[in-house]
Amino acid sequence: MLILVAGITGFVGVPCARAALARGHKVRGLARDANRLPGDVHDQLEGFETLSGIYDIDAMDRAVNGVDAIICSFAGLPEIFMESQLLLLRAAERAGVKVRPIYMFTGAIADYYFFKGPSDWDAETKTFSFHGPSTLPTRYTTAEDIGNYALEAVTAPEAAKGGYIFVQSFEASPEDIVKTYNATKEGGVRARLNCLGTLADAKAKLDNGRATYGKKEWYKYIWYCYQYHIPSRSWDYEPVDVARFSTVKQSSLEQFFRQHPAI
């Protein structure tokens, strides 16, 4: 298959591309700058289309031409969710791409928490911050596992029907995270917990942020949305497709830490 990875240079796009290449598929990329790609991915691409911006319809039309499937790993911004993804979908429809939309639910992306979420993980002090009981588990999926699950989903015999996919790598509470992290460091660097309040406190901070800043400045309070809803399980799901895609070997929390010693 020829698979387009939209947002290929991102921390989810790269694992998706690697998963496709590892399975013998051809990969085309769509993003702003091909130079951001690691060499092992860049050198194997069938092609790359450069986006001048999030509304670059011409680049999207070129990118989807002749592909068999599309994996969208654009950045998680409102204007991209509401507009760029729809523009890409329309481009795919014009090009006659057979696969209908498949929406994947992954829980928290582990790589984001520990590499791009300074409010969650302080890389300098090795501190994990949270609201609520330290024993409440969160569903996590690693970026590598997301790539593998995405490939299984778009290449499955029933992929053309579209639908919803529910997966995870592991569940872990704040206590699990610190305990496992410290175990992998074998007496070296030690992590610690930083409880910022109860779930009710997180909800109060979220409500205050919404009242103070409004929707245009969502980024000033969105973290409290995650801090409240994820441990509250109000967004919860059952990872029923883990069994369906049993060829994907789920990463464990320990494996994740060992694979990323820089954390």
Secondary structure, DSSP 8 states (H G I E B T S, - for coil): -EEEEETTTSTTHHHHHHHHHHTT-EEEEEES-GGGS-HHHHTT-SEEEE-SSTT-HHHHHHHHTT-SEEEE-----HHIIIIIHHHHHHHHHHHT-----EEEE-SEEHHIIIII-TTTEETTTTEEEESS-TT--EEEE-HHHHHHHHHHHHHSTTGGG-EEEE--SEEE-HHHHHHHHHHHHTTSS--EEEE---HHHHHHHHHHHHHHH-GGGGGGTHHHHHHHHHHHTTT----THHHHTTTS----HHHHHHH-TT-
